[in-house]
Amino acid sequence: MARSPSGESLLTRAVRILEAFDADTPVLTVTEISRRAKLPLATAARLVDEMVRHGLLRRDARRTVRIGVRLWELAQRASPTLGLREAAMPFMEDVQAVVGHSTQLGVLDGSDVLFVERLSSPGAVINLTRIAGRIPLHASSGGLVLLAHADPALQERVIAQPLRALTDETITDPKALRAKLAEVREQGHALCAGHIHPDATGVAVPVRGRAGQVIAALGLVVPNDGQAWASIPLLRAAARGISRALASPRTAGGSTAAPATE
Amino acid sequence: MARSPSGESLLTRAVRILEAFDADTPVLTVTEISRRAKLPLATAARLVDEMVRHGLLRRDARRTVRIGVRLWELAQRASPTLGLREAAMPFMEDVQAVVGHSTQLGVLDGSDVLFVERLSSPGAVINLTRIAGRIPLHASSGGLVLLAHADPALQERVIAQPLRALTDETITDPKALRAKLAEVREQGHALCAGHIHPDATGVAVPVRGRAGQVIAALGLVVPNDGQAWASIPLLRAAARGISRALASPRTAGGSTAAPATE
């Protein structure tokens, strides 16, 4: 592969440029990109030009730069999570319609839960997750569900890491985390009152694939008023529905990410 | 930029590899990638390896390749359409709950309508659109709304192109298309009975940005039973709601693609 004098490939530098953007900063100048991506200004400018030509980035009238609709389209149309999201969406809408707060679907990625879908409504209780947002596994109800059913090696790695507190309620003690994971496995759900924000309770259940393995966590963020437990049967029924939809021939094996026949 | 013997940059080849994937074929072997991307097998294999290392692609147990969750995340979290989709989602859910068929949001890209969001339900009438799917502007109700309000140069370019028929009802005559665009501007909506599929009617209205410019089309796909007109007031009200949500300080100017405070 072609490399710069520093030995870094063009692709590495292009990825660093993409990583400079996020939900809080979807629009950047080339100078900001060069600083965030730690690339010389001339290198950043040249690479941004080429990425704009391919539609991976887009330049606005004011010469600011954002992610191009072409990159979004390429990533989205063959999205690794599309089959799961399409299967889950009708069930998430039903939960959302009944409960009225945020309904979300997360998958395990590294030592984070990555939220791949989310429905909310005006007036929903405070919720720090976003589509394509991440939260450390130990801190959220969805993360605890995924961690509780993850490879033991990953569990040990997470338990051994420093466990950052988001509120006074976040589990930061390794022993308490171990006990919580056992509880989540036994009860079939995770309930976290105020672990991420004092006003919110997260509640999540596992979504299982065909072989019974846990492939996602379906969760709600509801007010921290002691009533979250009442949503658990609804979440469990919806998670079963998602598993059934995933197993149906239309989305079987993830090979038809979006059903072809609607 | 580093170039291959053929003069093609690494980035061009990487984009061609990403383009090899789509909703019908989210999983490919390296041999299939090499054929679809028109790259020598050794080149494709080397580039796939590097893209896998960066998480742009992912290799499965069976050595097949798919789009990596990291690429999806990078494209999604700073998505150029995220502000619009977040603003539109609650209104789309309301329309969807009332009408029960597919509700979709499209933007202009090139000479296509690119669908950036879509809600459906079991039992909805046949609908060929997908999230991140494309349909030629002249063929769909959303496309006609976008084309009717587009730059006159683009209108002339589309009218001059061969207009492909998807059904006997698709508008393929340049004069008829010109008349339809005038009608769409005058009536404030596009209604297309059977233009894409004999069983479906598309109906769409413009979504306007702060300066009154048309930035998207909000549409429905309903049964082709002559009743689609009844949904137009609902769609128009929802489109107004989306414009208002886009103009609110929380999503102003697209600079906060996802509101940070829910």
Interface residues (C-beta under 8 A of the other chain):
Chain A: M1 A2 R3 S9 L10 L11 T12 A14 V15 L18 E19 F21 D22 A23 D24 T25 P26 V27 R46 L47 E50 M51 H54 L56 R58 R66 I67 G68 V69 L71 W72 E73 L74 A75 Q76 R77 A78 S79 P80 T81 L82 G83 M89 P90 E93 Q96 A97 S102 V107 D109 L114 L119 S120 S121 P122 A124 I126 N127 R130 I131 A132 G133 G254 S255 T256 A257 A258 A260 T261 E262
Chain B: M1 A2 R3 S9 L10 L11 T12 A14 V15 L18 E19 F21 D22 A23 D24 T25 P26 V27 R46 L47 E50 M51 H54 L56 R58 R66 I67 G68 V69 L71 W72 E73 L74 A75 Q76 R77 A78 S79 P80 T81 L82 G83 M89 P90 E93 Q96 A97 S102 V107 D109 L114 L119 S120 S121 P122 A124 I126 N127 L128 R130 I131 A132 G133 G254 S255 T256 A257 A258 A260 T261 E262
